Structures are given as structure tokens and as C-alpha cells.
Amino acid sequence: MSKPAENGYFFPAEWHPQVATWLSFPINKDTWEDRFDRIYPAYFEFIKSIALSQKVKINANDEATIQFIRTKLEEYNIPASQVELYPFPTNDSWCRDHGPAFLIHKENDSRMIVDWEYNAWGGKYPPYDSDNAIPSRIAEVLQLPSVKTGIVMEGGSVEFNGKGTVLTSKSCLLNKNRNPHLTQEEIEAYLRDYYGVEQVLWVEDGIVGDDTDGHIDDTVRFVNEDTVITVVESNPEDANFAPLKENLEALKKMKLPDGRSLNIVEIQMPDPVYSDGIRLPASYANFLITNGHVIVPTFRSKHDERALQIIQECFKTRKVVGIDATEIIWGLGSFHCLSQQEPKPNPEISC
């Protein structure tokens, strides 16, 4: 297939109606080390919250993993009818980054998948061959056309408003551990051609502790076509203060293609989360939007409740659900990182 944008395809905003949310079930014990079993309560609460309004489709590695998940679904009172399990091998659980990018068509009900290359955030965590194969496996089982780009791109590095604009960060997409042969202009061309956007907006950096080199889904998220939530840090002594202030100032200067400025909603970062002296990338921006809910990570912080209130104000038609991600964040990611949405084949975008 030629470039998707030329054929009328684009990546919809996350609030577009969804068929399902895809997950890759955690099987890599190196990710959470001795905390591995402690992630299950939050992880299955996450599945249960998604299943309230749509299907949950899980890359479940093998038959033993499938049987384990089925046992846990019963234990956590999750309707098995809402969960589909696929014996697709994986290396790790971060489906946002290795999962398929689903595109929909502007004028008809067709869909397709963009199969970006995945190298575990610049080759940090080999092996990653099974994760890199997930998009093609899903395209095959769903009988959807797919196209390979030949370059590295992760779902957590890009944020869409569904109306032609993508937000991303220079620290990640311009990092030489991804596509060292490409210039900024060439990367922008790939974003336009394969995601179907017309405008690329750049912030500089991400948050401390983020091993992805600054994914945008930890810092800035669209909540409608012209409004973003951005996390900020009020403590000037905190290591996140300067980069988040720089990002905020950049957002204030941005214009959408029609000349509108962005509406900016600020949310204070949670109190720093440490484990064994390591600063973890805890952020309220790493929320997941489903058909009926917005699932937000919380961190036993004094800022949790206010963050949930602000996000609820941004999503009038969805219920905000806070889930304690204190154990999950030890793996250096949260709910958005763990998931990838499968949009309905409907050309109409509805907020």
C-alpha cells in the first residue's frame, strides 16, 4: 500500500469511539523484579474499568498465560465475555509503544494498521523481536491491511487531536538512538504521510525517570481538538520544574492550523515517587481514555484528588476513575503506556 495519508487514512483522537483496548499481559519479571505479583490488583482493576464500556483484547503470550488470566478474571469479577485473549508472544507489557497504530478513513468505514519498527526505546531492553511482531500479528487476525514504514516510532511519543495536529517531543523523536539517519524535517514527513496529520508541534523534553527519552504521554495530552492538559511542577527545587516550565511556555506560543491558540489546562505533578532511591516517572498525564471512562494513575499523593477533579472537568461525558499505580510505576510506565486503542471504523469524530 502507498502512504496512508494519500489514501484518506488518519490516526483518530483517543476520544473517538472505540471497538476495544489492546493490552500485552505482563510476563517479563525483570520489569517489576520482586514487585511482580504486587502489580496484579491494579492491573486487573485497570482491565475491569476498561471492560465496563468496551472489549479488552490481550496479547497473552501462550496457553499457560491465557489460563492464568482466565483464573484472575474470575477472581476479580471481570466478565470473561468482555475479554479476548490471543496467544501472541511478547517481550514486555508496553502495548502503547509496540502495539499497532490503527488508522480510520475520512470518508468510508475502512481501517488499516501502520506497522512502525520498535527497538525498545533505543535498544535499551533487548530482546524485543516478539514485541516488534505484534502489529503484523494483530493485522492478520483482524484481517486488516497494514503498511510497514521501516523507521522506529512509539505510540507514547505522539499525541493527536484527530483534526490534523500531532504533539511530540524533540528529546524522543530526534534522539539518535531511534532514527539517526533522519532529520527533523524527514521525521515530520513520516508523521504526515503515515499518521495523516498536517501539523507537527514540538515540545523539548519529558520528565525525570522516564526511560523513553521523553514520551509526550507523560507531559501533554489533548482532551479535545484545541485543549491540552499539561503537567507542571510548582517546586523550583524539583528536577521537573525547569523542563515542564519550558514545555508550558512552548505550548503557549503554539497555534493550530486555523490560527487558534491552544487552551491549556495545568495539573500539578504528584509528589515525587521513589523506589530504592530511584526517581520513577509518576505523572497524571499518563491516563487512558475509553468509551465511558478516563482511567487515571494515582500515587498516594496529596495532589491525587485535585488532579482527578481537573481531569473530570475536561471530560464531561466520561467518568474519571483513579487507580493506584504506585506498584505499576516501578516498571517505568503506567496505564496509557500499557494500552493501545482500537477505534471503530467510523469516519465521524465525536467528542
C-alpha positions, 0 to 999 in steps of 0.5 A: 500500500502507498502512504496512508495519508494519500489514501484518506487514512488518519490516526483518530483522537483517543476520544473517538469511539472505540471497538476495544483496548489492546493490552500485552499481559505482563510476563517479563519479571525483570520489569517489576523484579520482586514487585511482580505479583504486587502489580496484579490488583491494579492491573486487573482493576485497570482491565475491569474499568476498561471492560465496563464500556468496551472489549479488552483484547490481550496479547497473552503470550501462550496457553499457560498465560491465557489460563492464568488470566482466565483464573484472575478474571474470575477472581476479580469479577471481570466478565470473561465475555468482555475479554479476548485473549490471543496467544501472541508472544511478547517481550514486555507489557508496553502495548502503547509503544509496540502495539499497532497504530490503527488508522480510520478513513475520512470518508468510508468505514475502512481501517488499516494498521501502520506497522512502525519498527520498535527497538525498545526505546533505543535498544535499551531492553533487548530482546524485543523481536516478539514485541516488534511482531505484534502489529503484523500479528494483530493485522492478520487476525483482524484481517486488516491491511497494514503498511510497514514504514521501516523507521522506529516510532512509539505510540507514547511519543505522539499525541493527536487531536484527530483534526490534523495536529500531532504533539511530540517531543524533540528529546524522543523523536530526534534522539539518535538512538531511534532514527539517526539517519533522519532529520527533523524535517524527514521525521515530520514527513513520516508523521504526515504521510503515515499518521495523516496529520498536517501539523507537527508541534514540538515540545523539548523534553519529558520528565525525570525517570522516564526511560523513553527519552521523553514520551509526550504521554507523560507531559501533554495530552489533548482532551479535545481538538484545541485543549491540552492538559499539561503537567507542571511542577510548582517546586523550583527545587524539583528536577521537573520544574525547569523542563515542564516550565519550558514545555508550558511556555512552548505550548503557549506560543503554539497555534493550530492550523486555523490560527487558534491558540491552544487552551491549556489546562495545568495539573500539578505533578504528584509528589515525587515517587521513589523506589530504592532511591530511584526517581520513577516517572509518576505523572497524571498525564499518563491516563487512558481514555475509553468509551465511558471512562478516563482511567487515571494513575494515582500515587498516594499523593496529596495532589491525587484528588485535585488532579482527578477533579481537573481531569473530570472537568475536561471530560464531561461525558466520561467518568474519571476513575483513579487507580493506584499505580504506585506498584505499576510505576516501578516498571517505568510506565503506567496505564496509557503506556500499557494500552493501545486503542482500537477505534471503530471504523467510523469516519465521524469524530465525536467528542 
